[in-house]
């Protein structure tokens, strides 16, 4: 059974960098043809796709956040990381990592394109 677990600071100050980690257990992130994505849901809003790293290590970013986002993986730790720079209160959201078997739809998040989700981690941007 694959499990994903997000972790990171719950509170970040404006202009700082948010760093989150997704620890994957029950399977290697480099085995198989999977797409590992970061998704967030701001309060009262829809799910938003942030980016994906695929089985080959290729990385894809949301065009609207590309200038502030970095996604990487640490294969020795079986983890995927997200960095979001220069955060503002609008970046307050629940952040999820998720695995899919196809490249995800990016304009809207289609939940059933992902077969495993983390439980999500709340991040609040506030001074």
C-alpha positions in Angstrom: 0.0 0.0 0.0 1.5 3.3 -1.1 1.3 6.1 1.5 2.2 9.8 1.1 2.8 12.1 4.0 3.3 15.8 3.6 5.3 17.7 6.2 6.5 21.3 6.7 5.9 24.4 8.7 2.4 25.4 9.4 3.1 29.1 9.4 5.3 31.0 7.0 5.9 34.8 7.0 5.2 36.8 3.9 8.1 37.1 1.4 9.7 33.9 2.8 10.1 30.5 1.1 7.7 27.7 1.9 9.3 24.3 1.9 7.3 21.1 2.0 8.3 17.4 1.9 6.2 14.5 0.7 7.5 11.2 2.2 6.5 8.2 0.1 6.3 4.7 1.6 5.2 1.4 0.2 6.9 1.9 -3.1 9.8 3.7 -4.8 9.2 7.0 -6.4 11.4 5.9 -9.3 9.7 2.6 -10.0 7.0 2.4 -12.5 5.6 5.1 -14.7 4.1 7.5 -12.2 3.5 11.2 -11.9 4.0 12.8 -8.5 2.2 16.1 -8.1 1.8 19.0 -5.7 -1.8 20.4 -5.4 -3.2 22.9 -3.0 -6.6 24.1 -1.9 -7.0 27.7 -0.6 -9.8 28.3 1.8 -13.1 28.4 -0.1 -11.5 27.7 -3.4 -11.0 24.8 -5.8 -8.0 22.5 -5.9 -5.1 24.0 -7.8 -2.4 22.0 -9.5 1.1 23.4 -8.7 3.4 21.0 -10.5 4.5 17.4 -11.3 7.7 15.4 -11.4 7.5 12.3 -13.4 9.1 8.9 -13.3 12.1 10.2 -15.4 12.6 13.2 -13.2 11.1 15.6 -15.7 9.4 18.5 -14.0 6.3 20.5 -15.0 5.0 23.7 -13.4 1.9 25.6 -13.3 2.4 28.6 -15.6 1.0 31.0 -13.1 3.4 29.9 -10.4 6.4 28.7 -12.4 8.6 31.7 -11.5 8.2 31.0 -7.7 8.1 27.2 -7.6 10.7 24.5 -7.5 9.9 20.7 -7.3 12.6 18.1 -6.8 13.0 14.6 -5.4 15.5 12.9 -3.2 15.5 9.3 -4.4 17.7 8.1 -1.5 15.0 9.3 1.0 12.1 8.5 -1.3 10.8 12.0 -0.9 9.5 14.8 -3.1 9.9 18.4 -2.2 8.1 21.6 -3.0 9.5 25.1 -2.6 7.4 28.2 -3.1 9.3 31.5 -2.9 8.1 35.0 -2.0 4.9 33.8 -0.4 1.9 36.0 0.3 -1.2 35.4 2.3 -2.8 34.2 -1.0 -0.6 31.2 -0.7 -2.4 30.1 2.4 -3.9 26.7 1.6 -3.9 23.0 2.4 -1.1 21.5 0.4 -1.3 17.9 -0.9 1.0 15.6 -2.7 -0.5 12.9 -4.9 0.4 10.1 -7.3 -1.1 9.4 -10.7 -0.6 7.0 -13.5 -1.2 9.5 -16.2 0.0 13.1 -16.7 -2.6 15.2 -14.8 -5.0 17.7 -16.3 -3.5 21.0 -15.2 -6.2 23.6 -15.8 -8.5 21.9 -13.3 -7.6 19.2 -10.8 -9.5 16.0 -11.5 -9.3 14.0 -8.3 -9.7 10.6 -9.8 -6.7 11.1 -12.0 -4.7 10.5 -8.8 -4.7 7.1 -7.2 -2.9 8.1 -3.9 -3.1 11.3 -1.9 -1.4 12.5 1.2 -3.7 13.8 4.0 -2.6 17.3 3.3 -0.8 19.9 5.4 -2.2 23.3 6.3 0.1 26.2 5.5 -0.8 29.7 6.6 1.1 32.8 5.4 0.9 35.5 8.0 3.2 37.9 9.8 
